[in-house]
Amino acid sequence: MQSMPQLGVGTFRLEGEVARKTVSDALSTGFRHIDTAQFYGNEEEIGNAIQTAGLPREELFVTTKVWHDHLDKGHFIPSVHESLNKLKMAYVDLLLIHWPSPNDHIPMESYLASLKQAKEEGLTRHIGVSNFTMAQIDKAVEILGEGEILTNQVELHPFMQNRQVVEHCKQAGISTTAYMPFAVGEVMKNDELKAIADAHGANPAQVVLAWMEVKGIHAIPSSTNKDHLQANFDYTAVTLSEDDVARIDELDNGERIVDPDFAPQWD
């Protein structure tokens, strides 16, 4: 059974044939972690790409997320079955709560019980959360018990490093997974990252992925370009010095990109 790879492919905003082709290209490049969500509307295309690739199921690590419209008792498990039907799988490797219930409309005790039920029924191997604050992480651990939550998936990139949340999760034995690790392309324009990349014969995206590995943070960058997918996959050729890491650490300015009106009160 595959443990969560350090690097995966994000599929937010990828639709239809673009989603199918991107996942197909990613799998042929060597990626084995594919991240999707009910909200993305592309589970079916991703399922098609995975099926066509014909890889052994145990080599793959597939993540999907339950949208907040499905958090109530009556919809949660049926929505997971629907995701599995679209993905053409008997189970996913990781099932996440995509966002905490807005304004606690659905009590956390209720939807985390459903999340645990999905695991007990074999619909997912691991469970986790996304966009949870430190207080919400504490409450989730209190409800589920220690060792149940695999990861907290949050926005994280050099300009918004979310250090408190990362450290808080680490103390609770929970990994952090970074979405939007390239800050929607902004890392490619940053002079400091470009300088570090040039010194290593690499690109800024590879530098950021190497930095995340040093920090013990999983990453799920998104790209529809096969050459970029290959470059992302090859980031392990970059070995950063302590000075490089310190220079990237200094880029943190709290620049948040994802902040919908239903988001929790961020730390």
Disulfide bonds with the S-S distance in Angstrom:
none
